Amino acid sequence: MKKTTTIICLCLIVFVFAFMFIFSVCLPRTTVSDYSILKEWPEFSFKTLFSGEYISDVIYCFTDTIHGRDRFIDYEAKISDLYGLKEDQEVIDIYTEESDEFSESSESSDEVVSSDNSLGSVDISDETSEDVSPEQSEGSNESSTETSTESSENSTDQPVDKLPPEISGSVLIVGTRALELYGGNEANAALYAQVLNEFAENLDKSVNVYSMVIPKASAYYVEQAKGYEGYVFLNKRDIDKITNTLSDRVIDVNIYNILGQHANEDIYFRTDHHWTALGAYYASSVFAEKAGVSFDVLSAFREERREGYLGTMYKYSNHSTTLLNNPEDFVAYYPDSSYKTTYYSATDLKSSAFDHDDGFFWQIGDKQKSSWYSTFILGDSYSVKAVSNDCKNGRKLLIVKDSYGNALAPFMIEGFEEIYIVDARKYELSLIETVEEFGITDVLFAECTFSAVGTSYIDDLKEICK
């Protein structure tokens, strides 16, 4: 009997190891992830081999690309959630005092999370992009941290939208909505405005310059979270500082109020750090009025809706099961206008040109659902030129943006003969020379508050605004 038991145990051990070998080695490896940039195979060197770094990276690469990897993360999150928060465990509430956009660029490596730092800077939208290494951080963050002792042990008999707010990872969960906590920087807000003022002064007086600073979602929803109400005012404080510092040469496109009027609509994602196409639509209506150009009503656009969106905040929240169990719809609005788009290197409007039949929109696969925001101009990987076949008013718009600006162009093609889009964090040519070369009549700076007060982003603007 003892011998039989031993044989059975040995067979089970052999079976388990055989199964693990087949599963981890023989099955096709994951090539894309819903939640992050996957680990690449490390470069070999004797130094890293003897230090153990090479072997460690190889193991990481295998575990990070294992078959069904994202599903395991989801299962782990659900199991961990059952244990709640340990009594001696602290949660970290991170916000930036001098921040750059949430992560826009960890994506690229900035991208992909990481952002411009913990809560602050990685644009995840670029995960799908060519440089998908992170939406490239929107900036570097000099961040300050505070500790919170809030417990995540929420009563399971309460409706999820009635649960008390909690810090999960580096984000605040309010009901089913994840929020970045915006610390702001009033001094940098003034500096941002001064950079635009100097830029406008160096342009021909016939060129219109606009500033659209886009509030973070915390400006409208954090007041629902007891103890965090103050963050709602910091967005407005910095936006007001910019408004009051801009010269007469820069037209202020203040969208704070109109977004607030529609805050009960889906103008920001619940599971992603970006705004939605609907939020961009309302903002574009304000810009169109300021610029004096044609603007279509929303019903004139073709709506395309995709279910099951789980954006960047799922990862930043340490895979919150609240978000996992409450995905949202991703909506894009396609203009009725006829136009042609050409994509260039992110660093200029000259090299690596190719046409794209779907205009401002790209089809991001279901296996990359956390990157669906890159539906708009494929994230921050390219500079873009669009020429309208319908509008012939002689107006040419240059959009200088961070990842928030990606969603604007579809709503502006009705009012401009040509639209040029460049990312301030990647573009390397002089904006003044760009304006002169392409005959630009209107320049719109469009970025979120994190970027506008971020030291890194402001430095990028200074460089290209010379």
Helices and strands as residue ranges (DSSP letters): H 2-21, I 22-26, H 46-51, H 53-64, H 69-83, E 91-98, I 106-110, G 124-128, E 142-148, G 160-162, E 166-168, E 171-174, E 177-179, E 181-182, H 186-201, E 208-214, H 218-221, G 222-224, H 231-245, E 250-252, H 256-261, H 277-291, G 298-300, E 302-309, H 313-316, H 321-324, E 328-334, E 339-345, E 354-356, G 366-375, E 382-388, E 396-401, G 403-407, G 409-411, E 418-423, H 431-438, E 442-448, H 449-452, H 455-464
